[in-house]
Amino acid sequence: MSIPTVLVLPFPFQGHVNPMTTLSQKLVEHGCKVVFVNTDFNHKRVLSSMVEQQDHSLDESLMKLVSISDGLGPDDDRSNIGKLCDAMISTMPSTLEKLIEDIHLKGDNRISFIVADLNMGWALNVGCKLGIKGALFWPASAAVFGMLYNVPRLIDDGIINSDGSILTSNKTIRLSPNMPEMETTNFFWLNMADTINSTHFLNYLVHHCTPALNLTEWWLCNTAYELEPLMLTLAPKLLPIGPLLRSYDNTNPTLRSLGQFWEEDLSCMSWLDQQPHRSVTYVAFGSHTYFDQNQFNELALGLDLTNKPFLWVVRQDNKMAYPNEFQGHKGKIVGWAPQQMVLSHPAIACFISHCGWNSSTECLSNGVPFLCWPYFGDQPYNRKYICDELNVGLGLNSDENGLVSRGEIKKILDQLLSDGSIRSRSLKLKEKVTSSTTDCGQSLENFNKFVKWLKE
């Protein structure tokens, strides 16, 4: 069998780069070479956050990090998803083509295959032009894939308009008779920062990305049968290979932190070692959540009010000031944490989370109960699934001004921590989910099947 060189292209957000980095490491472990393509902007962030240890550098003969421009200027706002998608589609297909041609000209390993994030599905058209086959990778849940895949049908059935806005008066729909009900307000494109972004993003996906599903038989997804059996029955072509969790037992800190946009603060691990078993509330909202000052104050004072130890990730780009009354003496605050290591620590009691899919699968894989506080995109749907279908978490409610109060945080956290049945269900689900990626597990079998095909 030859050694394939796989070009991997993620959508340029932390929640997409993370699982595709893990996927790349697994491809390398299974005897492939990987060329990992970030945008120039994210490439710089990844390199600057990598743990600087010369004995532990990245073996570039197996995994090479390269970059191309996303089409935006250095000071442009990349959280404006509509603007980012417009810039990418007008510049990246030609720069990706040039990158591949340059690699081939240098006589390095020729690219034999492309694995593109479905949100970068246009890359398979570039591959076709150059005679390179590809696979698509969906980093979110199978249910959210189902929402996107069924957009044409939702339009035909009069449920949504062509711009993605809701037409039906029904509050809920079912994608198929045996699927759980879905709230129409939880369609992920409706939960962007604004309606212009929503329409822009949906158009980008429907016109430039999902048509690429017709160019490949390989639709890979970061989920497991044990997590979404009904949805995966409905979409038999979607192959679950998850949850994709990075291996923390390797002694190479460069590999462990690869793909992060911020450097992980490992001091939180020794702090956790000093805390009692199942006593700590872990609080982290991913790479995109921003609170205003009022909400930030309520969260800080709510954590004080619980009178329990907490580990709170407050990103380095946070501009909020801590309220004067905030004591914080029972907690530890870090800029970015090694999340899987944290969630697997015996001191963790629960996770206050934005319910991004990576955070959700990491939490489910460690049997930790959730306190759900979604922000945008697919997160409101994930919250409903975690609380109402899997029954392993509770949701926080906001008041009439949209504020989650300190009293609400304390009340629901106390309720969660005193509910033994949620903890027990979380631990049972952990066993099922982790079995999917071990010997004889369906996700591992699917991944092995894909690698075997790649090598042939």
Secondary structure, DSSP 8 states (H G I E B T S, - for coil): ----EEEEE--SSHHHHHHHHHHHHHHHHTT-EEEEEEEHHHHHHHHHHS---GGG---TTTEEEEEE--SS-TTS-TT-HHHHHHHHHHHHHHHHHHHHHHHHHTTS----EEEEEGGGTTHHHHHHHTT-EEEEEE-S-HHHHHHHHTHHHHHHTTSB-TTS-B--S-SEE-SSTTS--EEGGG-GGGGSSSHHHHHHHHHHIIIIIGGGGGG-S-EEES--TTT-HHHHHH-TTEEE-------SSSS-HHHHHTT-SS---THHHHHHHTS-TT-EEEEE-TTT----HHHHHHHHHHHHHHTS-EEEE--TT------TT---TTEEEESS--HHHHHTSTTEEEEEE---HHHHHHHHTTT--EEE---STTHHHHHHIIIIIS--EEE----TTS---HHHHHHHHHHHHT-HHHHHHHHHHHHHHHHTTSTT-HHHHHHHHHHHHHH-
